[in-house]
Amino acid sequence: MKQIGIHWNWVLRGDQAMILVYNPLKSQYSYDTAGALRSAGTQTITLPANFSGEQVQVWLAFISDNGKTVSTSVFAGVTTVL
């Protein structure tokens, strides 16, 4: 398994990060809908080992404490999985 980290610097609430990583070469994705609190400012996600060396697209959103409100997702960029 491989991991990538995502970092942010805006702290507004106690909501949680939701991260989706898409590998267009394989048409596969990994996600975590119960990530770190926004106040943590960082989240790590474990990816399949077969993503190694390939470029992936990273998306980030947040979900409220009670699970009733979800932000619009934001494209966080493209990175190569090491």
KALINPE-V911401 format. One record per backbone hydrogen bond with DSSP energy under -1.0 kcal/mol. CO is the residue of the C=O (numbers start at 0). NH is the residue of the N-H. Records with the same first field share a line. If there is no record, write none. Layout:
CO = NH ; NH
//
This chain:
1 = 46
3 = 44
5 = 42
14 = 37
15 = 62
16 = 34
17 = 60
18 = 31
19 = 58
20 = 29
21 = 56
22 = 26 ; 27
27 = 22
29 = 20
31 = 18
35 = 16
36 = 39
37 = 40
40 = 7
42 = 5
44 = 3
46 = 1
47 = 50
48 = 51
50 = 53
53 = 80
55 = 78
56 = 21
57 = 75 ; 76
58 = 19
59 = 73
60 = 17
61 = 70
62 = 15
63 = 66
68 = 63
73 = 59
76 = 57
78 = 55
80 = 52
//
